[in-house]
Amino acid sequence: MSKGVQLDFGLGDAELPPMTYIPGFLDQARQDALWAEAGRYPFESPSIRVYGKWHPIPRQQVWFADPGCDYVYSSLLVKALPWPPLAARLRAKLERELGFVSNGVLVNRYRSGEDAMGFHSDDEPELVPGSDIASITLGASREFVLKDKLTGRRLSLVLNSGDLLLMHHPMQQHWQHGLPRCKGVGERLNFTFRLLTPGFHGTAIHGTASGSAERPAKLTGKIDR
């Protein structure tokens, strides 16, 4: 495993997002095995409501987690699926080598450079306060862009296959991040490991990510999220 790098983006003492970058966290053999397993994941493109119309998000995703760790995304309840073997091993590797504890992973599949993720913060209420998020990239290299919520200042980092990015608390409070479109690139997978409060949602929300929801998303902008 490569040593972690504290990112400063060449800005010296400027206020920066608290992150640790570990290039090559996964060797090629582990990448290949995880990629093969992901080929059997039940990916979906859930629809969200924008300006009164339903649109599928511009990527595919699936949520694996411990029992009781359902996840709300754009006001849609995503039920936890059981952990696949290699995703579970990766979870254990993060805890064993870095002390990073998680109970769920959101896997996003970007089929090409036309798939993207708009600016957002991972600040959903079911996340354990003060917890970090671990993001692992497989496949095509893509630009990961950060935006300061207060000043609008932007920073970017190219994430390559096998790289790990740890987003430390309180990054989500002060920064947004996204993955812009990029023509001519191939498929990319991103695994974001999170720590949720089990049973947070109970049974109060009845929409599902596989179709329309009883609680529509209250979005008014583009459908990049």
Buried (B, 14 or more C-beta within 10 A) or exposed (E): EEEBEEBEEEEEEEEBBBBBBBBBBBEEEBBEBBBEBBEEBEBBBBBBBBEEEBBEBBBBBBBBBBEBBBBBBBBBBBEBEEBBEBBEBBBEBBBEEBEBBBBBBBBBBBBBBEBBBBBBBBEEEBBBEEBBBBBBBBBBBBBBBBBBEEEEEEBEBEBEBBBBBBBBBEBBEBBBBBBBBBEEBEBBBBBBBBBBBBEBBEEEBEBBBBEEBEBBBEBEEEBBB
